[in-house]
Amino acid sequence: MLTFFHAPHSRSSTIHWLLAELGVPFETRIVDIRSAGGVPASYRSIQAHGKVPAIIHDGITVTERAAIAMHLCDAFPQAGLAPPVGDRRRGPYLSWLTYVDAVLDPAITAHMHRWQYEPRGVAFGTFQDALAHVERTLAASPYVTGDRFTAADVALGSAMYWGLDILKVIPETPIFRGYLDRVSRRSAFHRTIGEDPAESAAEAA
């Protein structure tokens, strides 16, 4: 049994896309993270800060996007979205899943809100350095771990979609646009993030 805790138009959309790529059955429970009264207290027993996404898979609770992606791709290896242990791409795959959440996402947020901070004093560094790292990687290969699409591209593709097309804080470059065009052609993207039909109700059954 797989339960997905989701809020439309939020960071949990990344996991919604990933679930569509995996093609596994799941139940969606919508969490109203924007409620004036805050999220239900019962949900805080699942995610301590009342944030999404979260999953409960066969009785095990997993939170944080990178951890959820690692867990799901290893639990459903038949989808081929995670290089197996021993594959040379495994390290870059794990690095990029974590990088999007731990570095790129907070760097985008800080840039968007024009926060002033000393880069040496924070774990995520500068927005400019993050974009330069992404661009160098995508200039060398079509996907972040090489020639094959993985769950790391779901994570980065989501960030690029929000940064380029929605928030418009990532600069329009041929490399960034080319990458987003590649990943956004996938049918799972259109069934979730791209057209957001299930952002009003969810379901892969």
C-alpha positions in Angstrom: 0.0 0.0 0.0 1.4 3.4 -1.0 -0.1 6.7 0.2 1.1 10.0 -1.2 0.5 13.2 0.8 0.3 16.1 -1.7 -0.6 19.7 -2.1 -1.3 21.0 -5.6 1.1 23.5 -7.0 3.8 22.8 -4.4 7.1 21.0 -4.1 5.2 17.7 -3.8 4.4 17.9 -7.5 7.9 16.5 -8.1 6.9 13.3 -6.4 3.6 13.3 -8.2 5.5 13.3 -11.5 7.9 10.6 -10.2 4.9 8.3 -9.3 3.6 8.7 -12.8 6.9 7.7 -14.2 7.0 4.6 -11.9 3.5 3.6 -12.9 2.7 2.1 -9.6 -0.7 2.2 -7.8 -1.0 4.8 -5.0 -3.6 6.7 -3.0 -3.4 10.4 -2.8 -4.4 12.5 0.2 -4.5 16.2 -0.4 -3.0 18.3 2.4 -4.2 21.9 2.6 -0.9 23.6 3.4 -2.3 27.0 2.7 -5.2 26.8 5.2 -5.4 29.9 7.5 -5.5 27.5 10.4 -2.5 25.6 9.3 -2.2 21.9 8.4 -4.2 19.4 10.5 -2.4 18.4 13.6 -2.7 14.8 12.6 -0.5 15.5 9.5 2.3 16.8 11.7 2.7 13.3 13.1 3.6 12.3 9.6 5.7 15.4 8.6 6.9 17.4 11.6 6.8 20.8 9.9 3.5 20.3 8.1 5.3 20.3 4.7 4.7 18.1 1.7 5.5 15.7 0.2 5.4 12.6 2.4 4.6 9.0 1.7 3.6 6.0 3.7 4.7 2.8 2.0 3.7 -0.5 3.5 3.5 1.2 6.9 6.8 3.1 6.6 6.8 6.9 6.6 9.3 8.7 4.3 9.6 12.4 4.1 11.8 14.9 2.1 11.7 14.7 -1.7 15.2 13.3 -2.2 14.6 10.5 0.3 11.2 9.7 -1.1 12.7 9.5 -4.6 15.5 7.2 -3.5 13.1 5.0 -1.6 10.5 4.6 -4.4 13.0 4.0 -7.2 14.8 1.3 -5.1 11.4 -0.2 -4.1 10.3 -0.3 -7.8 13.5 -1.0 -9.7 11.6 -2.3 -12.7 11.0 1.3 -13.8 14.7 1.8 -14.4 14.8 5.2 -12.9 17.7 4.6 -10.5 21.1 3.3 -11.5 21.7 0.2 -9.3 24.4 -0.1 -6.7 27.7 -0.8 -8.5 26.7 1.3 -11.5 29.1 4.2 -12.1 26.1 6.5 -12.5 24.9 5.7 -9.0 27.0 8.3 -7.3 26.1 11.2 -9.6 22.4 10.1 -9.4 22.4 10.3 -5.6 24.4 13.5 -5.7 21.9 15.3 -8.0 18.8 14.1 -6.1 20.3 15.6 -3.0 21.7 18.7 -4.7 18.4 19.8 -6.0 16.8 19.8 -2.6 19.8 20.9 -0.5 21.5 23.5 -2.8 19.5 24.5 -5.9 16.1 24.9 -4.2 17.3 27.1 -1.3 19.5 29.1 -3.7 16.5 29.8 -5.9 14.4 30.8 -2.9 17.1 33.1 -1.6 17.5 34.7 -5.0 13.8 35.1 -5.5 13.3 36.8 -2.2 16.6 38.8 -2.6 17.9 37.6 0.7 21.3 39.0 1.7 23.6 36.4 3.1 27.3 35.5 3.3 27.8 32.5 1.0 30.4 31.0 3.2 28.0 31.0 6.1 25.3 28.8 4.4 25.5 25.2 3.1 23.9 26.0 -0.3 26.3 28.8 -1.5 25.3 31.2 -4.3 22.5 31.1 -6.9 25.1 31.9 -9.6 27.4 29.0 -8.6 24.4 26.6 -8.6 23.3 27.7 -12.1 26.8 27.4 -13.4 27.1 23.8 -12.0 23.8 22.8 -13.6 24.7 24.4 -16.9 28.1 22.7 -17.0 26.5 19.3 -16.3 23.8 19.7 -18.9 26.3 21.0 -21.5 28.1 17.7 -21.2 25.2 15.2 -21.5 21.4 15.3 -22.2 20.6 14.2 -18.7 22.3 14.7 -15.4 23.8 11.3 -15.2 24.5 10.8 -18.9 22.4 9.6 -21.7 19.6 8.0 -19.7 16.7 9.7 -17.9 16.6 9.0 -14.1 14.7 10.2 -11.1 17.4 12.8 -10.7 16.0 14.4 -13.9 12.5 14.4 -12.4 14.0 16.5 -9.5 16.0 18.8 -11.6 13.4 19.0 -14.3 10.8 20.1 -11.8 13.2 22.8 -10.5 13.9 24.0 -14.0 10.2 24.1 -14.8 9.4 26.2 -11.8 12.4 28.4 -12.1 12.2 29.0 -15.9 8.5 29.0 -16.7 6.6 29.7 -13.5 8.8 31.9 -11.2 11.0 33.1 -14.1 14.1 33.5 -11.9 16.3 31.2 -13.9 17.7 32.8 -17.0 16.6 31.6 -20.4 19.6 29.9 -22.0 19.8 27.4 -24.9 21.1 24.7 -22.5 18.4 25.2 -19.8 15.6 25.5 -22.3 16.8 22.5 -24.3 16.9 20.4 -21.1 13.4 21.5 -20.0 12.0 20.8 -23.5 13.5 17.2 -23.3 12.1 16.3 -19.9 8.8 18.1 -20.4 8.0 16.0 -23.5 7.5 13.0 -21.3 3.9 11.9 -20.9 4.3 11.5 -17.1 5.2 15.2 -17.0 2.1 16.2 -18.9 -0.1 14.0 -16.7 1.1 15.7 -13.6 3.1 18.9 -13.6 2.6 20.1 -17.1 -1.1 20.2 -17.3 -1.8 19.4 -13.6 -5.0 17.5 -14.1 -4.4 15.5 -11.0 -3.3 18.5 -9.1 -7.0 18.6 -8.3 -7.4 15.0 -7.3 -4.7 12.3 -7.8 -4.6 8.9 -8.7 -2.8 6.2 -10.4 -4.7 3.2 -9.7 
